[in-house]
Amino acid sequence: MRHLPAQRRTHISRAVTAAALLALTAACTSGSSERPEERAPESGAPYEGLPDELGRQTLDWNSCPAASPSQDPMATAPPDELAEGAGWECADLEVPLDYGRPEGDTIELALIRARAGDDTERLGSLVFNFGGPGGSGVATLPAAGESFDSLREGGYDLVSFDPRGVGESEGIVCLSDEERDAASQELGSLPDTEEEREIAERQEREFIAACEENSGHLLPHVSTANAARDLDLMRHVLGDDALSYFGVSYGTQLGATYANLFPDRVGRTVLDAVVDPDDDPVHQGLLNAMGFQRALDHYLEDCVRQSDCPAGDDPAAGSLWISDLLAGLEDAPLPTTDASGRDLTVTLAFAGIISTLYSEESWEYLTMGLQEVRDQGTGDLLLLLSDLYNERNPATGEYSTQEPAFTAIRCADQPGGLSEEEALSHEDEFVEASEVFGPYMVWSLGGCGTDWPVTEAADPPDYDATDSAQPLLLLATTGDPATPIEGAERMRDAMGGPETAPLLRWEGEGHGAYLGEDPCVLEAVDAWLLEGEIPPDDTTCPA
């Protein structure tokens, strides 16, 4: 069945998203030596269960090049330095392809770091995963690095990575860039006719065949559990006794999985924009629909207070106007000036609108895009926004690996899915959850389908962290569209309750709390990571 853009993934929220949108809109109109306090793993015990060439490996840190197109198609230069001239260093970590056969094939994971400030006692490495699944940490951490510089100056090496199957860590490859563009134009609407259904079924077969041909050896091995095992080997090779970790969105699922698999090695951990632990696709889809409708309602409440809101002067009527706009694109895509000749289809407009709801700072771009549609009958800005969401360079047509990696990781964790008939039986529930997004999000219930080559999850998800050596701090934002706060409350229960996973609530907008730069949130999180002082469960910011 036809799959629309996935709603769980993240562009880590406001600071990075707003900057990228600003740049796109404007376009439209060394080697290093070890510090004395670092401990190489070979000075300790080998890593149990792995050959010495993996467990005792050392990382060869060197100055970083520009991110590759597979990580960030928009990158043109090496990452900027942080405060006081702190530079970024890159290295590769070798890990087993299959942890069940550690003597077999290996793959390399791309890593990046900025070392702790010179005038402070080093606390170890703080490892980041910014979500997806499928997002490149090597590209994302430098883009958001200034927001975490208090943690670097407080004693942490800031470290991130491309998870297995992502970016430069043997990124999953399926269709070519040109084939992806062609598919989005051939069928840019929901397949509600027999002819469109045949096109959708053919496209899905072609996609799966391309994934098998280009990345078939990786597909069974890119599960979240294997990524958690990679995290623990990374911790060991970095020389840390415990993993200090900051996960965002899907990164919270990875962090909770790590705590379940390696409870005695959990260090100070923050899980921000927490995913819901319930793996039922209907539950997940309805939660997404509700979250994005809630965010759109908040946008419209703000928009109607402006002088020229394209959706009118009433939020409820504005929501209906956007719903009608999407419905109209089903049969009549809007023209654009795109160099490759693409029109604005309903699926591309859907992605463009969704992209702006991750951050309150992005709302102005949604207003601009809707004004263009209303006044000019063209879709250039919404197409540009969809390119940002889909990690596509609008000038070159290059995509990152995020979308195929998202599919492969999700299908390694949760193979199968509902049939078209089963999915559409929930249509009324989805429309009730969101009059704008529900009619389209219901199509995401198709999951991986019966033809996906991985048919059984080797590592069913388990988030019980009651045996964790330390509590894990959960952050949730009341206006988060992609991971609504209700999911964080359920994850707290799944992990073991308030003593194991205390929850801090931020009364704000957007996907993720820490980058919102609310002083209450920053103070609470920094106190936990730097001083070991964790806030009580159900702390609310602003206080």
Secondary structure, DSSP 4 states (H G I P E B T S, - for coil): ---PPPSS-----HHHHHHHHHHHHHHH----PPPTT---GGGSPPPTTS-HHHHT-----EE--PPPTTT-TT--SPPPP-GGGPPPEEEEEEEES-TTSTTS-EEEEEEEEEPPPTTS---EEEEEE--TTT--HHHHHHHHGGGGHHHHHTTEEEEEE--TTBTTBT----S-HHHHHHHHHHT-S---SHHHHHHHHHHHHHHHHHHHHHHTTTGGG--HHHHHHHHHHHHHHHT-SSEEEEEETHHHHHHHHHHHH-GGGEEEEEEESPPPS---HHHHHHHHHHHHHHHHHHHHHHHTTSTT-TT-S-HHHHHHHHHHHHHHHHHSPBP---TT---B-HHHHHHHHHHHTT-GGGHHHHHHHHHHHHHHS--HHHHHHHHHHTTB-TTT--B-SHHHHHHHHHHHHS-B---HHHHHTTHHHHHHH-TTTHHHHGGGGGTTBTTSS--S-SS------TT-SS-EEEEEEEE-SSS-HHHHHHHHHHHTSTTTS-EEEEEEESS-SGGGT-HHHHHHHHIIIII--PPPTTEEE--
